[in-house]
Amino acid sequence: MAAANSSSRPADSPLRSLIPARIDRMPWSGFHTKMIAALGCAWILDGLEITVASSVTSVLTRSETLGLSSSEAGLIATVYLIGQVTGALFFGRMADRFGRRKLFLLTFGVYLFGSGLTALTYGQGPGWDAYLYLTRFIAGTGIGGEYAAINSAIQEMMPARFRGRVDLLVNGTYWAGAMVGTVAELMILSTFDESVAWRIGFLLGPVLGFSVLFVRRHLPESPRWLIMNGREAEAEAAIARIESAVRGHGKKLPPVDEKDAIEITESEHATYVTLLRVLFKEYPKRAVLASTLMITQSFLYNAIFFTYTLVLTKFYGVSDKDAPMYLLAFAAGNLAGPIILGPLFDIVGRRWLIAGTYLFSGCALAVTATLFVTDVLTATTQTIAWCVIFFFASAGASSGYLTAGEIFPLEVRGKAIALFFAIGQCAGATGPYFYGWLIGDGTERGRLYIGFLMGAVIMVVGGLAETFLGVDAERKSLESVAKPLSVVRTSVGAARRRTVKKLKKPGDDLVQPGGDGAVGKSGDDPDQPGDEPRADTPAV
């Protein structure tokens, strides 16, 4: 359909759009595969970055490299984490203000720049230490911004029936990066002198990721974001480009009925104040749900993953040289979970799969903790047990980002993902230190047993929150899950009204929800009724 020209439409005149429905009903094509490959690499590089930084920590304490103390070397990961939180909050707002495409180009460039500069740390002393931490902070801000911009873009541009599995797959590829980083760093450290090897490790990400910028340049802006910002001509051009690519791959576009249109007006750009109003006034239960999912999964992962090597070396006598091989198996289990279970989040449903993965991993961790404290596990069986646990926990953890994005309105989606990511990371940052203290010198299994039980209870809490507060968003349009702030009328309400009219008995009084041309009150019911779309408003 022809796009309505923004210049020919009065600023306060509603626009009736079919663009969300056209996106949601598209068949899968090579375009979508190309998109997730170009955008999903961010998590691969994040996993690679963290793994490399962990692998070279001991190397950087030696006098022939940077001569850092153990605490100074450990601070590298903390600064990177602070950068991620800062970048998510800053770039998350920019993603909602300036668009998804501009931000996923900018944030990736910031990451490449910061990580590349890290490898140029050539001296020792306070000045060079400050330079090192600054570059890790910059790289972290880039990756943190990626979380908001990319999750927003993927959710808004994927067909509705594939949205869940794609988002889980993309977020789960973090573990592919962890595996690549582990293997690469083992090879580099065994091949090159340590004074050079750690620099090559930090250059891996920029070298592997630089070409991705060229692929991302050819991706369109989110048509949903464009249309919600009143740029209907650009939105039509973007959706036409996507549809042309789909047809070019031999796929047939399904018809879209006029009744599926939504009617919107351009709204003011939302701020974090707007987000807080949406969270606490309109969607308080969803805010509790997103916070709980992100906090619980982040705490568990940071606690277990960052102390796994300590457990192997101190309780099972595994050498530092052999420990990475166990981490490879652990990462493989985490990668397999979202890939294998991902489709079920769209087929069976969000609520039962998210709750099930959280509850199973929590209960299984409690069982494993009991086996650990009774000293019946070996390094191999401990790793197998955790691979099974995190096969499910990884799918659940990835679904936290999916939930934080799709259950809030488009105008605040980037900021919502950023805020809940930051909340989760801040809560999870306490895990490594706390569990490191519980491990101690490896002589007290009882203390770590209590810690494992705490992690199990925390995951069960996340599962129960999803059970009672979860939103059944599978195979639904984003606009029906969380009505955009700029929507005037939606086809969902129109369809309800037509059904009620058909079933109405003579003499019954029909009370129309939402008032005269207004939407119903926005709350925790995602399918709020609205008025019949105006027939004289052009459709896009």
Secondary structure, DSSP 8 states (H G I E B T S, - for coil): -----GGGS-TTS-EEE-HHHHHHT----HHHHHHHHHHHHHHHHHHHHHHHHHHTTTGGGSTTTT---HHHHHHHHHHHHHHHHHHHHHHHHHHHHH-HHHHHHHHHHHHHHHHHHHTT----SHHHHHHHHHHHHHHHHHHHHHHHHHHHHHHHHS-GGGHHHHHHHHHHTHHHHHHHHHHHHHHHHHHS-HHHHHHHHHHHHHHHHHHHHHHHTTS---HHHHHHTT-HHHHHHHHHHHHHHHHHTT-------GGG-EEE-------HHHHHHIIIII-HHHHHHHHHHHHHHHHHHHHHHTTHHHHHHHHS---TTTHHHHHHHHHHHHHHHHHHHHHHHHHT-HHHHHHHHHHHHHHHHHHHHHHHHTT---HHHHHHHHHHHHHHHHHHHHHHHHHHHHTS-GGGHHHHHHHHHHHHHHHHTHHHHHHHHHHTTS--HHHHHHHHHHHHHHHHHHHHHHHHH----TT--HHHHS--TTEEEEHHHHHHHHHHHHH--TT-----TT-SS-----SS-SS-------TTS-B-
